[in-house]
Amino acid sequence: MKRVLQTLATLAVLAAIAGAAIVFGGLFNVSARAGHWAITPWLLHTTFRNSVELRAPAQSEVPDLSRDGMVALGAGHFDEGCRTCHAAPGHRQSAVAAAMVPRPPHVSEIDPSWKLNELHWIVDEGVKMSGMPHWPAPRTDDVWPVVAFLVEVRDMTGAEYDDLTARPEVPDDAPDGLAYCAMCHGLDGRSGNQWIPRLDIQPQAYLERTLLAYADGARSSGIMHMAASRFPEADLVELAAWFAGRESVTDPATRNLDAAVVAEGANLASRGTRDVPACTSCHGPKAGPRAEDFPRLAGQSQLYLAQQLRLWRDGDRGGAGRANLMAKSAQDLSDADIAALAAYFASLSATRTAGAADG
């Protein structure tokens, strides 16, 4: 037994000496040009696969990725944030990306055996020692559109991708950055995508605060943090003025809603307590004198409104202004309550001036 312990102690000392020689003596060649030992990629990839499988969210958390607008929203973020390394359908990977160790896969080469929940984890968490960053915000629901895109891109042609991510031509008097914003929000703030909020109905002061909150991370969204942080503050102010100055279309955002659900939502929206005012007192349709400080909800889509209310309830959303009040307002809402409130506001005619809405 004594000899065994002596042998183990000797091996431990030799391992420590070898480790010190590698770390302090520079014996390990860190050159990317030299590449890895033959066994290293297998070890790393096997560890990677098992780590993702262990930590990925449950399959039950995967939403319906086929809903209209999901793929387009994910494509827009991919084009700005991911294309540099992963290229795009019909486009070659850059020489710099191809020389990375490990090489990031071309988007058309992403392993189809990855499950949807696993793709979400990879995009959200990133991968150490690979150059793959984590999602630029703690909020994770806006990772799903990117996952939806990664599923559809497997069979996407270069022309289809270019059409999906094309930036529109803008008027001569447009502010800098409008073409980029319009890729998702449209030139007039109305994209028609149910996952993307309308901007044409919002007060300018609210839009300014919101864009600045996205830029500095006070409001969480990987997609919008990426978008807002690429512009200086003066450009964000001009963009807010542009969208607030568009003529609003007053049609309800969502039609053919269940009348009973809408009625329940109207009842909930009009309730208030000593600590929490009624939804309508801040958000319309008949708001008070500080209405310009709050977002207009009439005319937003049911999908978008329900998503935001869930974020508030679950503590996953910050905001510009009275975030604590909204968190308190939403904390006790059930899924049915959220569905009813979203249906009610989505059924209303849109208007920028909350006090002028006719319901």
N, C-alpha and C positions, 0 to 999 in steps of 0.2 A: 504493500500500500504506500509505504514511504517512497519507493522508487517511482510509482505512478505520479505521486504529487510532485516529486522533483522534476519528472519529465514534463508535466503540465506547466510547472513554473518556468522551466527553461523555454518552452514553446511560447509562453506568454511574453517573456522577455525578448525573445527573437522577433515576435510579431510587433512589439512596441518599437524595437530598433528599426525594423523595416518600415513601419508607419512613419517614424520620425524622419527617416531618410527620404521618404517620398514627399512628406509635407515640407520639411525644412531644407532638404537637399535638392529639391527641384527635380527629382528623378522621374516623376510622372510627366509625360509629355501632354500638355493641355492643348496642343495645336489642333484646331478644327480640321486642318488639312490632313493631319495624320489619321484622323478618325478614331474609332473605338476598336478594342480587341473584338474578335469575331463573336465571342459569347456575350459581350456587353449589351448589344441591341436586344437580344432575346431576353436577358435578365430584366432590362428596363421595361420592355414592352409587356412582359408577363406580369411584372409588378404593377404596371399602369392599369392593365385590364382588370386585375383582381381588386385593386384599390377603388376603381370606379364602380365596379359591380357591388362592392361592399357598401359604398357611401351614397349611391344614387338614390334620389327620392323614390317613393313607392310608385308602382305602375298606376295605382289608383289616382295619383295626383296629376297624371297627364290629361290636359284638357282636350277639347275637340280642336285639332289643328287644321281642320278642313274648312273652318268658317271663313267667309269672305273677308279678305283684307289681311289675314294673318301672314300669308306668304309675302305679299308686297311689303308689309311693314318690316319683316325680317330681312328681305332683300335690300331694302334701303340702308339698314344698319350695317349689313355685311359689306355692302359696296364701299362704305366710308371707313369702317373699322377693321375689317378682316381681309379685304381683297389684296392688300399690300403683300401679305404672306401667302394666302391660299389661292390667289388668282381668281378667275371667273370662267364660266363656260365659254368656250370658243376663244379664250385668251391664254397665252403662255404664262407660266410662272416666271417671275423675274430671275435673273442670274443670281442676285443676292439671296433671294429666298431659297433657290435651289441649292445654294452652297451652305445653308445652315445645317448644323449637326445637333439634333436630328433634323432632317428636312421636313418642314410642314407639308402635309399632303395637299396636292391640288384639290380644290373643292370637289371636283368630279371623281376623285379617287378616295374620298372618305369611306371607310369600311362600312358597308351596308349592314353588317352584323350588329352594329351598335344599336341598342334599344333606345326608344325615345327618351326615357327617363335618364339613361346614361349620357346621351348627347347633351341633355340639359345640364347635367352635373359638370361635364367637361367645359361647356361654354361658360357656365356660371363660376366655376372654381379655378379654371385654368390648369396648367400642368407645370410643376416645378422643373427647372433645368431644361426646358424645351423652348423657351421664348414665347409660350402661350400664356397671355395674361389672364387674370380673373376678370369677371364682369365688372365694369367700372362703377358699380353701385350695389349696396346691400339688398335692394329690392330684386326679387327673382322672377316675378310674374312676367316681366317684359323680356325674359330670355326665351319664352316659348315661341314667339314669332320667328326668331332666328332658327329654332329647331324645326319649325314648319317649313322654312325655306330650305334647310339642309336636306330635308326629305324630298322636296320637290325638285331640287337642283340636280339630282342624279340623272334625270331624263330631260334636262333643260338644254336647249340649243343656245349658241352664242347670241343669235338674233333675239330669242325670247328673253334672255337675261338683259340684253341692252334695252329692250322695250320696257322691261319691268323697272329698270333703274334709271331711265332717261330723265334728265332735268329739262323742264320746259323753258321756252324762250320767255324772257321777262320784258316788261315795258321799259322804255328809256329812263323813266323817272323812278324806277324801282330801287329800293335800298340795296346795298351790298349784302349778298347772302340770300336774297330772295329765291334764286333758282334752287339753291340747296334746300331751303325750307319747303319750297313748293313741291319738291319731289314727294313729300308725304302729305303736306297740309293743303296743297293746291295754291294757285296764285291769289285766290280770294279768301283763303282760310277755310274752304269747304272742299275736302278731298272726296267725300262720299264713302270713305273707309270707316266702318262702324267702330273700329278700334282706336281711331285717331280723333281727338276732340276738335270741334269747330272753333275757330279763332275769330271769325267775323262778328260773333255776337258778344264778344267780351270787351269790357272797358279797357282803355289803354293803360291806365294805372295798374290794373290787375295783371295785364300781360307783361308789363315791364317787370314788376316784382317777381312774377313767376319765372321769366327767362333768366333773371339774375340769380334767383334761387337755384335753378338748374345748373347754372354756370359754376357756382361756388359749392355745389353739393348739398345745400340746405334742403332741397327737395330731391328725392331719390328716384332716379330712372337712368339705367345705363344708356338707353337710346337717346334721351334728351340731354343727359349730361355730356355725352359725346358731341351732340349737335351744338349746344349752347356754349361749350367751352372753346369752340374753335373761332369764336367771334369776340372782338373787343366790346366793352360795355356800350360804347356809343352806337355800334351797329345793332346791338340788341334793342336799344331804345328806339332806333329808327324802324326796326322790324315790327316792334309792338305797335308803333304809330301806324304803320302800313296796314296791318291786319285789322286794327280797330277802326280804320277809316274805310273799310270795304262796306259796300251796301249789303245788308243782311237779307237773306231769304227767310220768310216767316213760316214756311211749311213745317209741320211737326217732323221731328227726326225719325220717328218710328211709327208706322201705321199698323192698323189691324191688331191693336192690343186688346187684351181681355178687359172688358169694361169693369168687371168686379175688382180686378187687381188694381186698375187705375184708380178706382174709387177708394180702395183701401190705402193706396199711396197718398192720395189727396188728404185723407183723414190723418195719416201719420205726419205728413209734411206740415200740417197746420197746428200740431200739438207743440206745446212748449212747457217748460218747467221753470222754477225759480233760478236754477243754475244753467239751464240750456234753453236758448230761445228756439222757437219754431223754425224749421228749415226755410219757410217762406219769408220770414222776417229779414233774412239776410240774402237769400238767393232768388227771391221773386216767387210768383209773378207780381206780388205787391210788397216790395221791400221798403225799408225805411230810408232816411236821408243819407245813410252811408252806403247806399247800394253800389256805388262805383268802386268800393273797396273789395267787393266780393265777386266771385265768378257767377255768371248767369248759367243756370241749369236748363231752363226751358229751351228746347231745340237741340240739346245734345242727344246722342244715341243711347239707347237702353243698355247696350253692351258696355259702352265706356263708363256710364254712370254707375252701373252695378260693380264694375271692376274697381272704381275709385272708392266706393263705399266699403267694399271688402278690405281694401288696403287700409283705410282709416280704422275700421273695426279691429283689424288684426295687428295694428301697430306697425305697419310696414311702409307708411307714407309720412313724409314731412311736408312742409308747404311754406308758402310765403304769407306771413301774417299770423292769423289766429289758429295755429296748428293744434294747440292744446284744447281749444274749444271744440274743434271738429273731432278730435280723438274722443273726447268725452261724449259728444253727441252720438257717435257711432258705436261706442263700445258695447252696448246692449242690444244692437240690432241683430235679429235672426236672418237667415238666408231669405226667408219669405218676406220679411220687412224690407230688405234691400231690393228684392225683385219688385215689390210694390212701389217703393219710392222711385226706383229707376223708371218703371213704366209710367208713373204719373208725370214726371218732368219730361220724359221723352215724348209724351202725348201732347205737350203744350206747344203752341205756336212760338217760334223763336223771336226774340227781341233783344236788342242791346240794352235798352232802358227798362230795368226790372219793373219799375212802377207803372209802366205803360202796357204791360202784357194784359191780354184780354182773357187768358186761360183757354 
